[in-house]
């Protein structure tokens, strides 16, 4: 506003008197806001000045910040600033014709506070070890810096200039809210992000058994997987067959199926918050077959444990059984499978043990824990440190000596589980090579994570541990009761208490087989001519007992005894260390035992290669076996089957109703039945005369009708389907072999031959037709491209055909194999099968596999005891097979196939 003043006497016209055009110079230019602090984007309050003098024109220097303007008529400053401008002085000049005046203003244009802070990913789901996609925000306004609260998960960072969140998270972090603040000098704005860091998704899910073929009512071996990564749970689709279940925590598939189920794939998914992975297990459930005979074990005994009332045994196939010692009754059984457990055993059962009330049976990736009272399942412990194939994951597990817990050690640490599978403790450290003794309430560990020359004692209750004083020498072994241990430096041996107090030091002649038990330590030096076992009191170099044993003697320590077994002998020595001085008792046992176990020196057992478990208490009387052992031979005829077992008993049944008809005490290595099942031929060794016998029985009366004694070896025999004719192959220790066919119950020889002079190979096979009138015989045992099979009728040669004899299909057809050289090979190969008539005419060349022997079923079908398959000789294709495992012996009996499967002899109707 321009203000003009009137001065009396100077101006004419003031106060009503005239007018004057004299211009007054501007002065006193004043702005109400000499300092303006503005904000980009916000209009300022107009700043209009006052000034004295005549009307003037206003200008400003320098130019006002962008967006602000000066009114040249009024001098008012107004507008909305558009750019940040540092504080500066701005001079406004008011000018007219009479002169000018000025005023100086300080003007600052600050930025606007940031706003609208937004991230593209407001929720970040990250994974440990995987870099996230950088998350860069958008924001309105100028930002001088970014901060975040709370601190981002480890491995993630925020760029203070751009606000970008990036990085590779290193630690699992639960989802949480993180507030990012974008600031400048005048204010701030925020955005809230949700961030979670998940574990890597699991990977490498592998089941030991990717294909399960099982049977209704049969408990399967738990199929426990391994997986890499953290796991929150397992699921399976579709649902498993009825009776089988998936453990959602471990992924173990277990149970006993209750219904036949066609083969199908089942997808198991293992998940965590980071993702999932899958594995496919194929499962088929077949019908259950009737069991004719429970053998106990059908394969070589691998290990045994015994206590006063219970016996635990396991064979090389992984089949195990629990027995009542007094009655001999089988209480429970199962199958654990096999795996590569050491360099020595490429396919042996996983470890197993029985202590007090508990049985622990190793399976791949875990342990079944069972009651030793009745064998029922207490728990399945699944852990990657248990029973991994050697040498991929060196580890061990042990059952406590009182059966109260199971402990395991690996490179990752040591864990202890209760009988019911509860994880009690988990301790980190390398225990893969530890030598541990699982004592009641505590695990005593040598050569473990605490060091090589100390014993660490770990509580099995709370995991607390203590380390004993350093010991001398290198750790050798624990005493069998775990109360003492042995160390050695060369042949110098120290004995220590469990708390590492030295009990004795002694220099011994040898430390071979060095073992401590009770108050004794003992050694064995295998050398010629004297192989001495010496037993010493603790700390003494003078033996309390010395035994001169066989150079190949093998030892098993069990209970308070040492069992001495010598390969190739029918003997066991039991050394008792429970008394004031050692004592040894020698026993004669059936043939050649392989495994020993004892609860006392008078209660011991021996295990054999054919599945027998022998009770040592019967050594002076009639042999007692807990098992029947393997089926050495199975024969079949209409309505009857006969089974010879390793226990020295022959059992015969009606397979249609699984009824035992009778038994024969004879240790037979081969049986043959007539087609109608009424005549049984059984070959055996005569234990008194050291030769062979061949008995002919009438069934079911079990009447011995004829006995063939031999002063030489009966290599093989055959019985005609009619039961009237018997073929025999006889091989003396020296001299030519002979073959003959006679009436089964004795009489004149119908046909015979002997090996050519100087011929050393075994005799070729001889077969009699079902009706007994025809004989076929191959010239010698070895297959060759020049084999010839002669055919006789009533002992008279009628024709010859090329090939190696397999057997008679019926009374008019004979099957032979032909052999030759393929290409430039030097080895004889199977070339095919041919059927000839009894007159020598070539009838057919069916595409059969190489069959070594056959049992006629019909005029078109034969049973192969090698494959447990019935083949059509017309088509060369199977007409019956079984999903059950087959262990080498079987026969057709009427409408049934009878065969050994694992530890049982089972029967299947091949017509259904």
Secondary structure in CASP SS format (residue, H / E / C, confidence):
PFRMAT SS
TARGET T0000
AUTHOR 0000-0000-0000
METHOD secondary structure of the structure
MODEL  1
X C 1.00
X E 1.00
X E 1.00
X C 1.00
X C 1.00
X C 1.00
X C 1.00
X C 1.00
X C 1.00
X C 1.00
X C 1.00
X C 1.00
X C 1.00
X H 1.00
X H 1.00
X H 1.00
X C 1.00
X C 1.00
X C 1.00
X C 1.00
X C 1.00
X C 1.00
X C 1.00
X C 1.00
X C 1.00
X C 1.00
X E 1.00
X E 1.00
X E 1.00
X E 1.00
X C 1.00
X C 1.00
X C 1.00
X C 1.00
X E 1.00
X E 1.00
X E 1.00
X E 1.00
X E 1.00
X C 1.00
X C 1.00
X C 1.00
X E 1.00
X C 1.00
X C 1.00
X C 1.00
X E 1.00
X C 1.00
X C 1.00
X E 1.00
X E 1.00
X E 1.00
X C 1.00
X C 1.00
X C 1.00
X C 1.00
X E 1.00
X E 1.00
X E 1.00
X E 1.00
X E 1.00
X C 1.00
X C 1.00
X C 1.00
X C 1.00
X C 1.00
X C 1.00
X E 1.00
X E 1.00
X E 1.00
X C 1.00
X C 1.00
X C 1.00
X C 1.00
X C 1.00
X C 1.00
X E 1.00
X E 1.00
X E 1.00
X E 1.00
X C 1.00
X C 1.00
X C 1.00
X C 1.00
X E 1.00
X E 1.00
X E 1.00
X E 1.00
X E 1.00
X E 1.00
X E 1.00
X E 1.00
X E 1.00
X E 1.00
X E 1.00
X E 1.00
X C 1.00
X C 1.00
X E 1.00
X E 1.00
X E 1.00
X E 1.00
X E 1.00
X E 1.00
X E 1.00
X E 1.00
X E 1.00
X E 1.00
X E 1.00
X E 1.00
X C 1.00
X C 1.00
X C 1.00
X C 1.00
X E 1.00
X E 1.00
X E 1.00
X E 1.00
X E 1.00
X C 1.00
X C 1.00
X C 1.00
X E 1.00
X E 1.00
X E 1.00
X E 1.00
X E 1.00
X C 1.00
X C 1.00
X E 1.00
X E 1.00
X C 1.00
X C 1.00
X C 1.00
X E 1.00
X C 1.00
X E 1.00
X E 1.00
X E 1.00
X E 1.00
X C 1.00
X C 1.00
X C 1.00
X C 1.00
X E 1.00
X E 1.00
X E 1.00
X E 1.00
X E 1.00
X C 1.00
X C 1.00
X C 1.00
X C 1.00
X C 1.00
X C 1.00
X E 1.00
X E 1.00
X E 1.00
X C 1.00
X C 1.00
X C 1.00
X C 1.00
X C 1.00
X C 1.00
X E 1.00
X E 1.00
X E 1.00
X E 1.00
X C 1.00
X C 1.00
X C 1.00
X C 1.00
X E 1.00
X E 1.00
X E 1.00
X E 1.00
X E 1.00
X E 1.00
X E 1.00
X E 1.00
X E 1.00
X E 1.00
X E 1.00
X E 1.00
X C 1.00
X C 1.00
X E 1.00
X E 1.00
X E 1.00
X E 1.00
X E 1.00
X E 1.00
X E 1.00
X E 1.00
X E 1.00
X E 1.00
X E 1.00
X E 1.00
X C 1.00
X C 1.00
X C 1.00
X C 1.00
X E 1.00
X E 1.00
X E 1.00
X E 1.00
X E 1.00
X C 1.00
X C 1.00
X C 1.00
X E 1.00
X E 1.00
X E 1.00
X E 1.00
X E 1.00
X C 1.00
X C 1.00
X C 1.00
X E 1.00
X C 1.00
X C 1.00
X C 1.00
X E 1.00
X C 1.00
X E 1.00
X E 1.00
X E 1.00
X E 1.00
X C 1.00
X C 1.00
X C 1.00
X C 1.00
X E 1.00
X E 1.00
X E 1.00
X E 1.00
X E 1.00
X C 1.00
X C 1.00
X C 1.00
X C 1.00
X C 1.00
X C 1.00
X E 1.00
X E 1.00
X E 1.00
X C 1.00
X C 1.00
X C 1.00
X C 1.00
X C 1.00
X C 1.00
X E 1.00
X E 1.00
X E 1.00
X E 1.00
X C 1.00
X C 1.00
X C 1.00
X C 1.00
X E 1.00
X E 1.00
X E 1.00
X E 1.00
X E 1.00
X E 1.00
X E 1.00
X E 1.00
X E 1.00
X E 1.00
X E 1.00
X E 1.00
X C 1.00
X C 1.00
X E 1.00
X E 1.00
X E 1.00
X E 1.00
X E 1.00
X E 1.00
X E 1.00
X E 1.00
X E 1.00
X E 1.00
X E 1.00
X E 1.00
X C 1.00
X C 1.00
X C 1.00
X E 1.00
X E 1.00
X E 1.00
X E 1.00
X E 1.00
X C 1.00
X C 1.00
X C 1.00
X C 1.00
X C 1.00
X C 1.00
X E 1.00
X E 1.00
X E 1.00
X E 1.00
X E 1.00
X E 1.00
X C 1.00
X C 1.00
X C 1.00
X E 1.00
X E 1.00
X E 1.00
X E 1.00
X E 1.00
X E 1.00
X C 1.00
X C 1.00
X C 1.00
X E 1.00
X E 1.00
X E 1.00
X E 1.00
X E 1.00
X E 1.00
X C 1.00
X C 1.00
X C 1.00
X C 1.00
X C 1.00
X E 1.00
X E 1.00
X E 1.00
X E 1.00
X E 1.00
X E 1.00
X C 1.00
X C 1.00
X E 1.00
X E 1.00
X C 1.00
X C 1.00
X C 1.00
X C 1.00
X C 1.00
X C 1.00
X C 1.00
X C 1.00
X E 1.00
X E 1.00
X C 1.00
X C 1.00
X E 1.00
X E 1.00
X E 1.00
X E 1.00
X C 1.00
X C 1.00
X E 1.00
X E 1.00
X E 1.00
X E 1.00
X E 1.00
X E 1.00
X C 1.00
X C 1.00
X E 1.00
X E 1.00
X E 1.00
X E 1.00
X E 1.00
X E 1.00
X C 1.00
X C 1.00
X C 1.00
X C 1.00
X C 1.00
X E 1.00
X E 1.00
X E 1.00
X E 1.00
X E 1.00
X E 1.00
X C 1.00
X C 1.00
X C 1.00
X C 1.00
X C 1.00
X C 1.00
X C 1.00
X C 1.00
X C 1.00
X C 1.00
X C 1.00
X C 1.00
X C 1.00
X E 1.00
X E 1.00
X E 1.00
X E 1.00
X C 1.00
X C 1.00
X C 1.00
X C 1.00
X C 1.00
X E 1.00
X E 1.00
X E 1.00
X E 1.00
X E 1.00
X C 1.00
X C 1.00
X C 1.00
X E 1.00
X E 1.00
X E 1.00
X E 1.00
X E 1.00
X E 1.00
X C 1.00
X C 1.00
X C 1.00
X C 1.00
X E 1.00
X E 1.00
X E 1.00
X E 1.00
X E 1.00
X E 1.00
X C 1.00
X C 1.00
X C 1.00
X C 1.00
X C 1.00
X C 1.00
X E 1.00
X E 1.00
X E 1.00
X E 1.00
X E 1.00
X C 1.00
X C 1.00
X E 1.00
X E 1.00
X E 1.00
X E 1.00
X E 1.00
X E 1.00
X E 1.00
X C 1.00
X C 1.00
X E 1.00
X E 1.00
X E 1.00
X E 1.00
X E 1.00
X E 1.00
X E 1.00
X E 1.00
X E 1.00
X C 1.00
X C 1.00
X C 1.00
X C 1.00
X C 1.00
X E 1.00
X E 1.00
X E 1.00
X C 1.00
X C 1.00
X C 1.00
X C 1.00
X C 1.00
X C 1.00
X E 1.00
X E 1.00
X E 1.00
X E 1.00
X E 1.00
X C 1.00
X C 1.00
X C 1.00
X C 1.00
X C 1.00
X E 1.00
X E 1.00
X E 1.00
X E 1.00
X E 1.00
X E 1.00
X C 1.00
X C 1.00
X E 1.00
X E 1.00
X E 1.00
X E 1.00
X E 1.00
X E 1.00
X C 1.00
X C 1.00
X C 1.00
X C 1.00
X E 1.00
X E 1.00
X E 1.00
X E 1.00
X E 1.00
X E 1.00
X C 1.00
X C 1.00
X C 1.00
X C 1.00
X C 1.00
X C 1.00
X C 1.00
X E 1.00
X E 1.00
X E 1.00
X C 1.00
X C 1.00
X E 1.00
X E 1.00
X E 1.00
X E 1.00
X E 1.00
X E 1.00
X C 1.00
X C 1.00
X C 1.00
X C 1.00
X C 1.00
X E 1.00
X E 1.00
X E 1.00
X E 1.00
X E 1.00
X E 1.00
X E 1.00
X C 1.00
X C 1.00
X C 1.00
X C 1.00
X C 1.00
X E 1.00
X E 1.00
X E 1.00
X E 1.00
X E 1.00
X E 1.00
X E 1.00
X C 1.00
X C 1.00
X C 1.00
X E 1.00
X E 1.00
X E 1.00
X E 1.00
X E 1.00
X E 1.00
X C 1.00
X C 1.00
X E 1.00
X E 1.00
X E 1.00
X E 1.00
X E 1.00
X E 1.00
X C 1.00
X C 1.00
X C 1.00
X C 1.00
X E 1.00
X E 1.00
X E 1.00
X E 1.00
X E 1.00
X E 1.00
X C 1.00
X C 1.00
X C 1.00
X C 1.00
X C 1.00
X C 1.00
X E 1.00
X E 1.00
X E 1.00
X E 1.00
X E 1.00
X E 1.00
X C 1.00
X C 1.00
X C 1.00
X C 1.00
X C 1.00
X C 1.00
X E 1.00
X E 1.00
X E 1.00
X E 1.00
X C 1.00
X C 1.00
X C 1.00
X C 1.00
X C 1.00
X E 1.00
X E 1.00
X E 1.00
X E 1.00
X C 1.00
X C 1.00
X C 1.00
X C 1.00
X C 1.00
X E 1.00
X E 1.00
X E 1.00
X H 1.00
X H 1.00
X H 1.00
X C 1.00
X C 1.00
X C 1.00
X C 1.00
X C 1.00
X C 1.00
X E 1.00
X C 1.00
X C 1.00
X C 1.00
X C 1.00
X C 1.00
X E 1.00
X E 1.00
X E 1.00
X E 1.00
X E 1.00
X E 1.00
X E 1.00
X C 1.00
X C 1.00
X E 1.00
X E 1.00
X E 1.00
X E 1.00
X E 1.00
X E 1.00
X C 1.00
X C 1.00
X C 1.00
X E 1.00
X E 1.00
X E 1.00
X E 1.00
X E 1.00
X E 1.00
X C 1.00
X C 1.00
X C 1.00
X C 1.00
X E 1.00
X E 1.00
X E 1.00
X E 1.00
X E 1.00
X E 1.00
X E 1.00
X C 1.00
X C 1.00
X E 1.00
X E 1.00
X E 1.00
X E 1.00
X E 1.00
X E 1.00
X C 1.00
X C 1.00
X C 1.00
X C 1.00
X C 1.00
X E 1.00
X E 1.00
X E 1.00
X E 1.00
X E 1.00
X E 1.00
X E 1.00
X E 1.00
X C 1.00
X C 1.00
X C 1.00
X C 1.00
X E 1.00
X E 1.00
X E 1.00
X E 1.00
X E 1.00
X E 1.00
X E 1.00
X E 1.00
X C 1.00
X C 1.00
X C 1.00
X C 1.00
X E 1.00
X E 1.00
X E 1.00
X E 1.00
X E 1.00
X E 1.00
X E 1.00
X C 1.00
X C 1.00
X C 1.00
X E 1.00
X E 1.00
X E 1.00
X E 1.00
X E 1.00
X E 1.00
X E 1.00
X C 1.00
X C 1.00
X C 1.00
X C 1.00
X C 1.00
X E 1.00
X E 1.00
X E 1.00
X E 1.00
X E 1.00
X E 1.00
X E 1.00
X C 1.00
X C 1.00
X C 1.00
X C 1.00
X C 1.00
X C 1.00
X E 1.00
X E 1.00
X E 1.00
X E 1.00
X E 1.00
X E 1.00
X C 1.00
X C 1.00
X C 1.00
X C 1.00
X C 1.00
X E 1.00
X E 1.00
X E 1.00
X E 1.00
X E 1.00
X E 1.00
X C 1.00
X C 1.00
X C 1.00
X C 1.00
X C 1.00
X C 1.00
X C 1.00
X C 1.00
X C 1.00
X C 1.00
X C 1.00
X E 1.00
X E 1.00
X E 1.00
X C 1.00
X C 1.00
X C 1.00
X C 1.00
X C 1.00
X E 1.00
X E 1.00
X E 1.00
X E 1.00
X E 1.00
X C 1.00
X C 1.00
X C 1.00
X C 1.00
X C 1.00
X C 1.00
X C 1.00
X C 1.00
X C 1.00
X E 1.00
X E 1.00
X E 1.00
X E 1.00
X E 1.00
X E 1.00
X C 1.00
X C 1.00
X E 1.00
X E 1.00
X E 1.00
X E 1.00
X E 1.00
X E 1.00
X E 1.00
X C 1.00
X E 1.00
X E 1.00
X E 1.00
X E 1.00
X E 1.00
X E 1.00
X E 1.00
X C 1.00
X C 1.00
X E 1.00
X E 1.00
X E 1.00
X E 1.00
X E 1.00
X E 1.00
X E 1.00
X E 1.00
X E 1.00
X C 1.00
X C 1.00
X C 1.00
X C 1.00
X C 1.00
X C 1.00
X E 1.00
X E 1.00
X E 1.00
X E 1.00
X E 1.00
X E 1.00
X E 1.00
X E 1.00
X E 1.00
X E 1.00
X C 1.00
X C 1.00
X C 1.00
X C 1.00
X E 1.00
X E 1.00
X E 1.00
X C 1.00
X C 1.00
X C 1.00
X C 1.00
X C 1.00
X C 1.00
X C 1.00
X C 1.00
X C 1.00
X C 1.00
X E 1.00
X E 1.00
X C 1.00
X C 1.00
X C 1.00
X C 1.00
X E 1.00
X E 1.00
X E 1.00
X E 1.00
X C 1.00
X C 1.00
X C 1.00
X C 1.00
X E 1.00
X E 1.00
X E 1.00
X E 1.00
X C 1.00
X C 1.00
X C 1.00
X C 1.00
X C 1.00
X E 1.00
X E 1.00
X E 1.00
X C 1.00
X C 1.00
X C 1.00
X C 1.00
X C 1.00
X C 1.00
X C 1.00
X C 1.00
X C 1.00
X E 1.00
X E 1.00
X E 1.00
X E 1.00
X C 1.00
X C 1.00
X E 1.00
X E 1.00
X E 1.00
X E 1.00
X E 1.00
X E 1.00
X C 1.00
X C 1.00
X E 1.00
X E 1.00
X E 1.00
X E 1.00
X E 1.00
X E 1.00
X C 1.00
X C 1.00
X C 1.00
END
